[in-house]
């Protein structure tokens, strides 16, 4: 009934995912490939969580 009051975990994860991808892009542009690869791996883990939550709906 009051589902609009519950925070959406997917929305929060997507925001985090977008932020990390932005940081990864900036690291890649600066030539810091190690940081880029670490951030990309972290974003892939977040994407897996997003996919799992969306599949559970």
PDB file of N, CA, C and O in Angstrom:
ATOM      1  N   UNK A   1       0.809  -1.185   0.000  1.00  0.00           N
ATOM      2  CA  UNK A   1       0.000   0.000   0.000  1.00  0.00           C
ATOM      3  C   UNK A   1       0.860   1.260   0.000  1.00  0.00           C
ATOM      4  O   UNK A   1       0.605   2.195  -0.759  1.00  0.00           O
ATOM      5  N   UNK A   2       1.867   1.277   0.846  1.00  0.00           N
ATOM      6  CA  UNK A   2       2.740   2.440   0.912  1.00  0.00           C
ATOM      7  C   UNK A   2       4.113   2.116   0.333  1.00  0.00           C
ATOM      8  O   UNK A   2       5.138   2.466   0.918  1.00  0.00           O
ATOM      9  N   UNK A   3       4.128   1.462  -0.792  1.00  0.00           N
ATOM     10  CA  UNK A   3       5.398   1.079  -1.397  1.00  0.00           C
ATOM     11  C   UNK A   3       6.192   2.290  -1.883  1.00  0.00           C
ATOM     12  O   UNK A   3       7.409   2.204  -2.046  1.00  0.00           O
ATOM     13  N   UNK A   4       5.523   3.403  -2.113  1.00  0.00           N
ATOM     14  CA  UNK A   4       6.241   4.588  -2.567  1.00  0.00           C
ATOM     15  C   UNK A   4       7.101   5.192  -1.459  1.00  0.00           C
ATOM     16  O   UNK A   4       7.970   6.019  -1.733  1.00  0.00           O
ATOM     17  N   UNK A   5       6.868   4.789  -0.221  1.00  0.00           N
ATOM     18  CA  UNK A   5       7.675   5.292   0.889  1.00  0.00           C
ATOM     19  C   UNK A   5       8.965   4.497   1.077  1.00  0.00           C
ATOM     20  O   UNK A   5       9.892   4.968   1.736  1.00  0.00           O
ATOM     21  N   UNK A   6       9.028   3.309   0.509  1.00  0.00           N
ATOM     22  CA  UNK A   6      10.219   2.479   0.635  1.00  0.00           C
ATOM     23  C   UNK A   6      11.280   2.955  -0.359  1.00  0.00           C
ATOM     24  O   UNK A   6      10.968   3.248  -1.512  1.00  0.00           O
ATOM     25  N   UNK A   7      12.523   3.028   0.087  1.00  0.00           N
ATOM     26  CA  UNK A   7      13.576   3.408  -0.853  1.00  0.00           C
ATOM     27  C   UNK A   7      13.819   2.275  -1.857  1.00  0.00           C
ATOM     28  O   UNK A   7      13.747   1.096  -1.512  1.00  0.00           O
ATOM     29  N   UNK A   8      14.104   2.652  -3.081  1.00  0.00           N
ATOM     30  CA  UNK A   8      14.345   1.683  -4.140  1.00  0.00           C
ATOM     31  C   UNK A   8      15.834   1.329  -4.161  1.00  0.00           C
ATOM     32  O   UNK A   8      16.654   2.184  -4.495  1.00  0.00           O
ATOM     33  N   UNK A   9      16.201   0.100  -3.815  1.00  0.00           N
ATOM     34  CA  UNK A   9      17.624  -0.259  -3.791  1.00  0.00           C
ATOM     35  C   UNK A   9      18.256  -0.237  -5.180  1.00  0.00           C
ATOM     36  O   UNK A   9      19.449   0.037  -5.310  1.00  0.00           O
ATOM     37  N   UNK A  10      17.475  -0.521  -6.212  1.00  0.00           N
ATOM     38  CA  UNK A  10      18.017  -0.517  -7.572  1.00  0.00           C
ATOM     39  C   UNK A  10      18.420   0.903  -7.971  1.00  0.00           C
ATOM     40  O   UNK A  10      19.452   1.102  -8.612  1.00  0.00           O
ATOM     41  N   UNK A  11      17.620   1.871  -7.597  1.00  0.00           N
ATOM     42  CA  UNK A  11      17.922   3.262  -7.927  1.00  0.00           C
ATOM     43  C   UNK A  11      19.229   3.700  -7.264  1.00  0.00           C
ATOM     44  O   UNK A  11      20.052   4.378  -7.879  1.00  0.00           O
ATOM     45  N   UNK A  12      19.405   3.308  -6.021  1.00  0.00           N
ATOM     46  CA  UNK A  12      20.625   3.658  -5.293  1.00  0.00           C
ATOM     47  C   UNK A  12      21.843   2.981  -5.926  1.00  0.00           C
ATOM     48  O   UNK A  12      22.899   3.599  -6.062  1.00  0.00           O
ATOM     49  N   UNK A  13      21.693   1.711  -6.313  1.00  0.00           N
ATOM     50  CA  UNK A  13      22.797   0.992  -6.944  1.00  0.00           C
ATOM     51  C   UNK A  13      23.134   1.575  -8.315  1.00  0.00           C
ATOM     52  O   UNK A  13      24.307   1.671  -8.675  1.00  0.00           O
ATOM     53  N   UNK A  14      22.124   1.962  -9.074  1.00  0.00           N
ATOM     54  CA  UNK A  14      22.371   2.565 -10.393  1.00  0.00           C
ATOM     55  C   UNK A  14      23.134   3.885 -10.259  1.00  0.00           C
ATOM     56  O   UNK A  14      24.016   4.184 -11.063  1.00  0.00           O
ATOM     57  N   UNK A  15      22.792   4.659  -9.250  1.00  0.00           N
ATOM     58  CA  UNK A  15      23.491   5.923  -9.024  1.00  0.00           C
ATOM     59  C   UNK A  15      24.957   5.653  -8.691  1.00  0.00           C
ATOM     60  O   UNK A  15      25.852   6.329  -9.199  1.00  0.00           O
ATOM     61  N   UNK A  16      25.191   4.673  -7.844  1.00  0.00           N
ATOM     62  CA  UNK A  16      26.550   4.290  -7.487  1.00  0.00           C
ATOM     63  C   UNK A  16      27.298   3.757  -8.703  1.00  0.00           C
ATOM     64  O   UNK A  16      28.469   4.074  -8.909  1.00  0.00           O
ATOM     65  N   UNK A  17      26.620   2.950  -9.501  1.00  0.00           N
ATOM     66  CA  UNK A  17      27.204   2.377 -10.716  1.00  0.00           C
ATOM     67  C   UNK A  17      27.634   3.487 -11.677  1.00  0.00           C
ATOM     68  O   UNK A  17      28.746   3.462 -12.203  1.00  0.00           O
ATOM     69  N   UNK A  18      26.759   4.446 -11.900  1.00  0.00           N
ATOM     70  CA  UNK A  18      27.075   5.550 -12.806  1.00  0.00           C
ATOM     71  C   UNK A  18      28.249   6.376 -12.291  1.00  0.00           C
ATOM     72  O   UNK A  18      29.106   6.793 -13.070  1.00  0.00           O
ATOM     73  N   UNK A  19      28.287   6.611 -10.996  1.00  0.00           N
ATOM     74  CA  UNK A  19      29.369   7.388 -10.405  1.00  0.00           C
ATOM     75  C   UNK A  19      30.713   6.677 -10.572  1.00  0.00           C
ATOM     76  O   UNK A  19      31.712   7.307 -10.920  1.00  0.00           O
ATOM     77  N   UNK A  20      30.736   5.390 -10.329  1.00  0.00           N
ATOM     78  CA  UNK A  20      31.982   4.630 -10.445  1.00  0.00           C
ATOM     79  C   UNK A  20      32.442   4.568 -11.898  1.00  0.00           C
ATOM     80  O   UNK A  20      33.639   4.672 -12.169  1.00  0.00           O
ATOM     81  N   UNK A  21      31.511   4.401 -12.835  1.00  0.00           N
ATOM     82  CA  UNK A  21      31.893   4.401 -14.249  1.00  0.00           C
ATOM     83  C   UNK A  21      32.464   5.752 -14.669  1.00  0.00           C
ATOM     84  O   UNK A  21      33.398   5.813 -15.468  1.00  0.00           O
ATOM     85  N   UNK A  22      31.908   6.821 -14.137  1.00  0.00           N
ATOM     86  CA  UNK A  22      32.428   8.161 -14.436  1.00  0.00           C
ATOM     87  C   UNK A  22      33.857   8.303 -13.909  1.00  0.00           C
ATOM     88  O   UNK A  22      34.727   8.840 -14.596  1.00  0.00           O
ATOM     89  N   UNK A  23      34.093   7.822 -12.691  1.00  0.00           N
ATOM     90  CA  UNK A  23      35.438   7.874 -12.117  1.00  0.00           C
ATOM     91  C   UNK A  23      36.404   7.021 -12.933  1.00  0.00           C
ATOM     92  O   UNK A  23      37.556   7.406 -13.135  1.00  0.00           O
ATOM     93  N   UNK A  24      35.941   5.870 -13.400  1.00  0.00           N
ATOM     94  CA  UNK A  24      36.781   4.991 -14.211  1.00  0.00           C
ATOM     95  C   UNK A  24      37.146   5.672 -15.528  1.00  0.00           C
ATOM     96  O   UNK A  24      38.288   5.584 -15.979  1.00  0.00           O
ATOM     97  N   UNK A  25      36.191   6.339 -16.135  1.00  0.00           N
ATOM     98  CA  UNK A  25      36.454   7.035 -17.388  1.00  0.00           C
ATOM     99  C   UNK A  25      37.502   8.131 -17.186  1.00  0.00           C
ATOM    100  O   UNK A  25      38.403   8.295 -18.008  1.00  0.00           O
ATOM    101  N   UNK A  26      37.378   8.876 -16.089  1.00  0.00           N
ATOM    102  CA  UNK A  26      38.348   9.933 -15.808  1.00  0.00           C
ATOM    103  C   UNK A  26      39.743   9.352 -15.568  1.00  0.00           C
ATOM    104  O   UNK A  26      40.741   9.922 -16.011  1.00  0.00           O
ATOM    105  N   UNK A  27      39.809   8.225 -14.871  1.00  0.00           N
ATOM    106  CA  UNK A  27      41.098   7.577 -14.626  1.00  0.00           C
ATOM    107  C   UNK A  27      41.719   7.110 -15.941  1.00  0.00           C
ATOM    108  O   UNK A  27      42.928   7.234 -16.139  1.00  0.00           O
ATOM    109  N   UNK A  28      40.898   6.578 -16.830  1.00  0.00           N
ATOM    110  CA  UNK A  28      41.397   6.111 -18.124  1.00  0.00           C
ATOM    111  C   UNK A  28      41.928   7.287 -18.945  1.00  0.00           C
ATOM    112  O   UNK A  28      42.961   7.168 -19.603  1.00  0.00           O
ATOM    113  N   UNK A  29      41.240   8.394 -18.908  1.00  0.00           N
ATOM    114  CA  UNK A  29      41.683   9.574 -19.657  1.00  0.00           C
ATOM    115  C   UNK A  29      43.006  10.114 -19.136  1.00  0.00           C
ATOM    116  O   UNK A  29      43.810  10.656 -19.893  1.00  0.00           O
ATOM    117  N   UNK A  30      43.222   9.959 -17.831  1.00  0.00           N
ATOM    118  CA  UNK A  30      44.477  10.426 -17.239  1.00  0.00           C
ATOM    119  C   UNK A  30      45.616   9.432 -17.457  1.00  0.00           C
ATOM    120  O   UNK A  30      46.773   9.739 -17.171  1.00  0.00           O
ATOM    121  N   UNK A  31      45.291   8.248 -17.962  1.00  0.00           N
ATOM    122  CA  UNK A  31      46.315   7.247 -18.223  1.00  0.00           C
ATOM    123  C   UNK A  31      46.553   6.304 -17.062  1.00  0.00           C
ATOM    124  O   UNK A  31      47.508   5.528 -17.088  1.00  0.00           O
ATOM    125  N   UNK A  32      45.717   6.351 -16.053  1.00  0.00           N
ATOM    126  CA  UNK A  32      45.851   5.480 -14.880  1.00  0.00           C
ATOM    127  C   UNK A  32      45.028   4.209 -15.115  1.00  0.00           C
ATOM    128  O   UNK A  32      43.892   4.086 -14.655  1.00  0.00           O
ATOM    129  N   UNK A  33      45.628   3.281 -15.835  1.00  0.00           N
ATOM    130  CA  UNK A  33      44.909   2.077 -16.258  1.00  0.00           C
ATOM    131  C   UNK A  33      44.626   1.147 -15.075  1.00  0.00           C
ATOM    132  O   UNK A  33      43.610   0.452 -15.064  1.00  0.00           O
ATOM    133  N   UNK A  34      45.509   1.132 -14.090  1.00  0.00           N
ATOM    134  CA  UNK A  34      45.288   0.265 -12.928  1.00  0.00           C
ATOM    135  C   UNK A  34      44.015   0.685 -12.180  1.00  0.00           C
ATOM    136  O   UNK A  34      43.175  -0.156 -11.861  1.00  0.00           O
ATOM    137  N   UNK A  35      43.880   1.964 -11.908  1.00  0.00           N
ATOM    138  CA  UNK A  35      42.678   2.460 -11.233  1.00  0.00           C
ATOM    139  C   UNK A  35      41.451   2.233 -12.093  1.00  0.00           C
ATOM    140  O   UNK A  35      40.387   1.876 -11.588  1.00  0.00           O
ATOM    141  N   UNK A  36      41.602   2.441 -13.398  1.00  0.00           N
ATOM    142  CA  UNK A  36      40.498   2.209 -14.329  1.00  0.00           C
ATOM    143  C   UNK A  36      40.008   0.769 -14.241  1.00  0.00           C
ATOM    144  O   UNK A  36      38.804   0.524 -14.177  1.00  0.00           O
ATOM    145  N   UNK A  37      40.934  -0.179 -14.237  1.00  0.00           N
ATOM    146  CA  UNK A  37      40.533  -1.587 -14.199  1.00  0.00           C
ATOM    147  C   UNK A  37      39.899  -1.953 -12.857  1.00  0.00           C
ATOM    148  O   UNK A  37      38.960  -2.749 -12.822  1.00  0.00           O
ATOM    149  N   UNK A  38      40.390  -1.393 -11.761  1.00  0.00           N
ATOM    150  CA  UNK A  38      39.799  -1.658 -10.447  1.00  0.00           C
ATOM    151  C   UNK A  38      38.380  -1.103 -10.361  1.00  0.00           C
ATOM    152  O   UNK A  38      37.475  -1.766  -9.855  1.00  0.00           O
ATOM    153  N   UNK A  39      38.195   0.107 -10.854  1.00  0.00           N
ATOM    154  CA  UNK A  39      36.868   0.718 -10.815  1.00  0.00           C
ATOM    155  C   UNK A  39      35.895  -0.001 -11.746  1.00  0.00           C
ATOM    156  O   UNK A  39      34.716  -0.145 -11.426  1.00  0.00           O
ATOM    157  N   UNK A  40      36.384  -0.447 -12.883  1.00  0.00           N
ATOM    158  CA  UNK A  40      35.534  -1.185 -13.811  1.00  0.00           C
ATOM    159  C   UNK A  40      35.099  -2.513 -13.201  1.00  0.00           C
ATOM    160  O   UNK A  40      33.945  -2.915 -13.347  1.00  0.00           O
ATOM    161  N   UNK A  41      36.008  -3.187 -12.525  1.00  0.00           N
ATOM    162  CA  UNK A  41      35.660  -4.451 -11.865  1.00  0.00           C
ATOM    163  C   UNK A  41      34.620  -4.213 -10.771  1.00  0.00           C
ATOM    164  O   UNK A  41      33.693  -5.007 -10.607  1.00  0.00           O
ATOM    165  N   UNK A  42      34.775  -3.129 -10.032  1.00  0.00           N
ATOM    166  CA  UNK A  42      33.806  -2.798  -8.984  1.00  0.00           C
ATOM    167  C   UNK A  42      32.433  -2.489  -9.585  1.00  0.00           C
ATOM    168  O   UNK A  42      31.402  -2.879  -9.037  1.00  0.00           O
ATOM    169  N   UNK A  43      32.434  -1.790 -10.709  1.00  0.00           N
ATOM    170  CA  UNK A  43      31.160  -1.461 -11.355  1.00  0.00           C
ATOM    171  C   UNK A  43      30.479  -2.711 -11.898  1.00  0.00           C
ATOM    172  O   UNK A  43      29.250  -2.785 -11.905  1.00  0.00           O
ATOM    173  N   UNK A  44      31.249  -3.688 -12.350  1.00  0.00           N
ATOM    174  CA  UNK A  44      30.666  -4.946 -12.827  1.00  0.00           C
ATOM    175  C   UNK A  44      29.994  -5.707 -11.688  1.00  0.00           C
ATOM    176  O   UNK A  44      28.956  -6.337 -11.891  1.00  0.00           O
ATOM    177  N   UNK A  45      30.575  -5.652 -10.500  1.00  0.00           N
ATOM    178  CA  UNK A  45      29.956  -6.294  -9.339  1.00  0.00           C
ATOM    179  C   UNK A  45      28.637  -5.612  -8.990  1.00  0.00           C
ATOM    180  O   UNK A  45      27.655  -6.278  -8.664  1.00  0.00           O
ATOM    181  N   UNK A  46      28.617  -4.302  -9.060  1.00  0.00           N
ATOM    182  CA  UNK A  46      27.381  -3.566  -8.776  1.00  0.00           C
ATOM    183  C   UNK A  46      26.333  -3.892  -9.826  1.00  0.00           C
ATOM    184  O   UNK A  46      25.156  -4.047  -9.501  1.00  0.00           O
ATOM    185  N   UNK A  47      26.750  -3.997 -11.091  1.00  0.00           N
ATOM    186  CA  UNK A  47      25.799  -4.323 -12.151  1.00  0.00           C
ATOM    187  C   UNK A  47      25.195  -5.710 -11.936  1.00  0.00           C
ATOM    188  O   UNK A  47      24.015  -5.924 -12.214  1.00  0.00           O
ATOM    189  N   UNK A  48      25.995  -6.644 -11.445  1.00  0.00           N
ATOM    190  CA  UNK A  48      25.480  -7.987 -11.157  1.00  0.00           C
ATOM    191  C   UNK A  48      24.412  -7.922 -10.065  1.00  0.00           C
ATOM    192  O   UNK A  48      23.408  -8.631 -10.137  1.00  0.00           O
ATOM    193  N   UNK A  49      24.622  -7.082  -9.061  1.00  0.00           N
ATOM    194  CA  UNK A  49      23.623  -6.908  -8.000  1.00  0.00           C
ATOM    195  C   UNK A  49      22.340  -6.301  -8.565  1.00  0.00           C
ATOM    196  O   UNK A  49      21.237  -6.711  -8.203  1.00  0.00           O
ATOM    197  N   UNK A  50      22.494  -5.324  -9.451  1.00  0.00           N
ATOM    198  CA  UNK A  50      21.326  -4.690 -10.072  1.00  0.00           C
ATOM    199  C   UNK A  50      20.541  -5.718 -10.875  1.00  0.00           C
ATOM    200  O   UNK A  50      19.315  -5.782 -10.781  1.00  0.00           O
ATOM    201  N   UNK A  51      21.240  -6.515 -11.657  1.00  0.00           N
ATOM    202  CA  UNK A  51      20.577  -7.528 -12.479  1.00  0.00           C
ATOM    203  C   UNK A  51      19.849  -8.546 -11.611  1.00  0.00           C
ATOM    204  O   UNK A  51      18.747  -8.979 -11.949  1.00  0.00           O
ATOM    205  N   UNK A  52      20.463  -8.927 -10.494  1.00  0.00           N
ATOM    206  CA  UNK A  52      19.829  -9.894  -9.596  1.00  0.00           C
ATOM    207  C   UNK A  52      18.564  -9.311  -8.968  1.00  0.00           C
ATOM    208  O   UNK A  52      17.554 -10.005  -8.853  1.00  0.00           O
ATOM    209  N   UNK A  53      18.611  -8.054  -8.566  1.00  0.00           N
ATOM    210  CA  UNK A  53      17.436  -7.416  -7.967  1.00  0.00           C
ATOM    211  C   UNK A  53      16.308  -7.246  -8.984  1.00  0.00           C
ATOM    212  O   UNK A  53      15.136  -7.427  -8.655  1.00  0.00           O
ATOM    213  N   UNK A  54      16.668  -6.899 -10.215  1.00  0.00           N
ATOM    214  CA  UNK A  54      15.640  -6.734 -11.241  1.00  0.00           C
ATOM    215  C   UNK A  54      15.032  -8.073 -11.644  1.00  0.00           C
ATOM    216  O   UNK A  54      13.851  -8.144 -11.986  1.00  0.00           O
ATOM    217  N   UNK A  55      15.833  -9.130 -11.605  1.00  0.00           N
ATOM    218  CA  UNK A  55      15.318 -10.458 -11.940  1.00  0.00           C
ATOM    219  C   UNK A  55      14.381 -10.970 -10.850  1.00  0.00           C
ATOM    220  O   UNK A  55      13.472 -11.755 -11.121  1.00  0.00           O
ATOM    221  N   UNK A  56      14.605 -10.523  -9.620  1.00  0.00           N
ATOM    222  CA  UNK A  56      13.783 -10.974  -8.496  1.00  0.00           C
ATOM    223  C   UNK A  56      12.415 -10.299  -8.476  1.00  0.00           C
ATOM    224  O   UNK A  56      11.506 -10.761  -7.786  1.00  0.00           O
ATOM    225  N   UNK A  57      12.263  -9.221  -9.221  1.00  0.00           N
ATOM    226  CA  UNK A  57      10.983  -8.492  -9.214  1.00  0.00           C
ATOM    227  C   UNK A  57       9.911  -9.254  -9.923  1.00  0.00           C
ATOM    228  O   UNK A  57       8.776  -8.787 -10.010  1.00  0.00           O
TER     229      UNK A  57
END
